[in-house]
Amino acid sequence: MRARMAIHYANIKTVLREVVLRDKPIELLQISPKATVPVLVLEDGQVIDESLDIMYWALAISDNNGWLKGLDEQQLELAKKLITENDNEFKLHLDHYKYSERFPEQSMEGSREKAEVFLQKLEQHLQQHHYLLGHELSFADIAIFPFVRQFVHVDLAWFEQTPYSELQQWLRNLLESKIFTDVMAKHQMWQAGDEVCFL
């Protein structure tokens, strides 16, 4: 999702091939042995198969609202720190929470409590300003938002009764944003020979 949002924000015309990971097309396996999504194939054949790297690639092409280039050194350092924690520790606890039946050694509630450490950190930042790095949306918000969204949807009722009021508002703002609703348009699963679909 974050890769799509960055590409859409940068207004880069990109061919979209929607895949279902439980039924991976051979074309995906040939392009990226990791067989995870997203995968971006550039015109010169270069393959970028990490969503954060796709974000950086898109913002290097166009960043009119300063998602990345508008950050000062301190903001950039904070962004990298938050994203690293999100992509590693928080993502690990999120997976254990979301797929708790696969990890019987850790209770669902225990995984949630570990993930909450990061949520509390985000809440503290959002108590200071509207977005994670300041009063303007940045690539840090977009990079982290999809994972928080996944976390929240595991048990929405629980999240809504937590004291994370600023985080709740931040999430609502992003869920209602045009860039999110645009990239969330539904597409049919791609098969070889299908008509070209653009993101």
Wavefront OBJ file of the C-alpha trace (Angstrom):
o trace
v 0.000 0.000 0.000
v 2.739 2.493 0.892
v 4.493 1.863 -2.409
v 1.273 2.462 -4.340
v 0.589 5.652 -2.399
v 4.067 6.996 -3.152
v 3.764 6.169 -6.856
v 0.332 7.787 -7.010
v 1.604 10.868 -5.145
v 4.530 11.165 -7.567
v 2.065 10.890 -10.480
v 4.048 8.104 -12.134
v 2.092 6.110 -14.699
v 2.619 2.492 -13.722
v 1.177 -0.750 -15.077
v -0.612 -2.540 -12.255
v -0.793 -6.306 -11.980
v -2.880 -7.373 -9.005
v -1.840 -10.780 -7.673
v -3.089 -13.097 -4.952
v -0.176 -14.512 -2.978
v -1.849 -17.864 -2.404
v -1.984 -18.257 -6.200
v 1.249 -16.625 -7.354
v 1.615 -16.286 -11.122
v 4.772 -17.754 -12.650
v 5.601 -14.292 -14.000
v 6.004 -12.989 -10.440
v 8.306 -15.860 -9.485
v 10.433 -15.245 -12.569
v 10.849 -11.559 -11.768
v 11.451 -11.879 -8.014
v 12.328 -15.200 -6.366
v 11.186 -13.676 -3.040
v 7.668 -13.828 -4.472
v 6.439 -11.100 -2.159
v 4.644 -7.910 -3.109
v 5.073 -5.214 -4.122
v 7.508 -5.739 -6.976
v 8.334 -2.905 -9.352
v 9.970 -3.578 -12.710
v 11.535 -0.483 -14.274
v 11.778 0.173 -18.004
v 15.450 -0.851 -17.995
v 14.601 -4.197 -16.388
v 15.780 -3.284 -12.890
v 13.639 -4.879 -10.188
v 12.788 -3.188 -6.887
v 11.095 -5.627 -4.542
v 10.997 -3.730 -1.246
v 8.130 -1.323 -0.643
v 10.291 1.246 1.156
v 12.791 1.241 -1.714
v 9.912 1.820 -4.134
v 8.860 4.815 -2.039
v 12.356 6.297 -2.222
v 12.459 5.678 -5.980
v 9.119 7.415 -6.554
v 9.944 10.409 -4.349
v 13.284 10.862 -6.125
v 11.301 11.364 -9.330
v 8.662 13.727 -7.949
v 8.083 15.163 -4.481
v 6.062 18.330 -5.012
v 4.721 18.530 -1.450
v 8.065 17.795 0.183
v 7.235 14.424 1.714
v 10.963 13.670 1.751
v 12.897 16.610 0.340
v 11.010 18.999 2.643
v 12.427 17.382 5.790
v 15.272 18.909 7.754
v 18.126 16.788 9.080
v 16.488 16.185 12.459
v 13.172 15.178 10.894
v 14.907 12.849 8.456
v 16.791 11.153 11.273
v 13.557 10.688 13.236
v 11.767 9.378 10.151
v 14.413 6.736 9.540
v 14.352 5.716 13.207
v 10.564 5.357 13.330
v 10.382 3.493 10.021
v 13.137 1.085 11.073
v 11.296 0.303 14.315
v 8.028 -0.049 12.388
v 9.470 -2.400 9.771
v 11.250 -4.585 12.306
v 10.016 -4.765 15.911
v 6.470 -3.523 15.335
v 5.953 -5.630 12.205
v 7.116 -8.723 14.114
v 4.665 -8.131 16.965
v 1.930 -7.221 14.469
v 2.359 -10.552 12.683
v 2.226 -12.439 15.998
v -0.895 -10.501 16.975
v -2.646 -10.763 13.621
v -1.803 -14.437 13.095
v -1.759 -15.498 16.736
v -2.846 -19.054 15.877
v 0.507 -19.532 14.119
v 2.470 -18.480 17.211
v 1.057 -20.445 20.165
v 4.153 -19.675 22.255
v 2.936 -16.084 22.622
v -0.599 -15.063 23.600
v -2.490 -12.665 21.376
v -2.701 -10.177 24.230
v 1.022 -10.514 24.917
v 1.862 -9.727 21.293
v -0.495 -6.764 21.384
v 1.173 -5.400 24.507
v 4.591 -5.597 22.845
v 3.254 -3.821 19.766
v 1.737 -1.122 21.962
v 5.210 0.144 22.865
v 5.475 1.521 19.329
v 1.902 2.836 19.316
v 2.643 4.765 22.503
v 5.678 6.296 20.836
v 3.583 7.380 17.842
v 0.954 8.828 20.183
v 3.598 10.934 21.906
v 4.752 12.403 18.589
v 1.183 13.081 17.509
v 0.434 14.928 20.724
v 2.961 17.504 19.552
v 1.731 17.973 15.983
v -0.791 16.660 13.439
v 1.588 14.226 11.765
v 4.542 12.175 12.930
v 7.243 14.662 11.988
v 5.354 17.948 12.128
v 2.205 19.649 10.911
v 2.607 18.407 7.334
v 2.169 14.919 5.938
v 5.491 13.215 5.222
v 6.809 9.961 3.852
v 7.141 8.698 7.445
v 3.356 8.845 7.901
v 2.771 6.998 4.639
v 5.449 4.396 5.379
v 4.037 3.562 8.817
v 0.293 4.054 8.321
v -0.478 0.738 6.519
v 0.994 -1.292 9.386
v -0.961 0.601 12.031
v -4.074 0.089 9.911
v -3.439 -3.674 9.858
v -2.921 -3.699 13.613
v -6.116 -1.782 14.303
v -8.254 -4.061 12.131
v -7.347 -7.111 14.193
v -9.568 -5.800 16.992
v -11.099 -2.443 16.121
v -13.302 -2.341 19.226
v -10.265 -2.714 21.478
v -8.365 0.042 19.661
v -11.270 2.467 19.819
v -11.379 2.273 23.621
v -7.639 2.889 24.069
v -6.276 6.277 25.209
v -4.499 6.773 21.870
v -6.796 9.602 20.811
v -4.237 11.391 18.628
v -3.257 8.166 16.898
v -6.926 7.413 16.278
v -7.421 10.827 14.673
v -4.246 10.467 12.599
v -5.462 7.109 11.326
v -8.908 8.501 10.476
v -7.355 11.395 8.551
v -5.252 9.043 6.456
v -8.074 6.564 5.862
v -10.255 9.417 4.604
v -7.531 10.993 2.468
v -7.977 11.052 -1.295
v -4.607 9.433 -1.928
v -5.600 6.407 0.161
v -9.068 6.029 -1.331
v -7.606 6.375 -4.834
v -5.100 3.547 -4.425
v -7.602 1.296 -2.663
v -9.730 0.900 -5.779
v -10.423 -2.808 -6.316
v -8.846 -4.637 -9.257
v -9.292 -8.113 -10.658
v -6.509 -10.616 -10.149
v -4.092 -10.305 -13.075
v -3.605 -13.107 -15.582
v -1.350 -13.214 -18.622
v -3.115 -11.702 -21.608
v -5.319 -9.351 -19.567
v -5.892 -5.807 -20.748
v -3.320 -3.373 -19.356
v -4.407 -1.672 -16.132
v -2.690 1.427 -14.774
v -2.214 2.474 -11.170
l 1 2 3 4 5 6 7 8 9 10 11 12 13 14 15 16 17 18 19 20 21 22 23 24 25 26 27 28 29 30 31 32 33 34 35 36 37 38 39 40 41 42 43 44 45 46 47 48 49 50 51 52 53 54 55 56 57 58 59 60 61 62 63 64 65 66 67 68 69 70 71 72 73 74 75 76 77 78 79 80 81 82 83 84 85 86 87 88 89 90 91 92 93 94 95 96 97 98 99 100 101 102 103 104 105 106 107 108 109 110 111 112 113 114 115 116 117 118 119 120 121 122 123 124 125 126 127 128 129 130 131 132 133 134 135 136 137 138 139 140 141 142 143 144 145 146 147 148 149 150 151 152 153 154 155 156 157 158 159 160 161 162 163 164 165 166 167 168 169 170 171 172 173 174 175 176 177 178 179 180 181 182 183 184 185 186 187 188 189 190 191 192 193 194 195 196 197 198 199
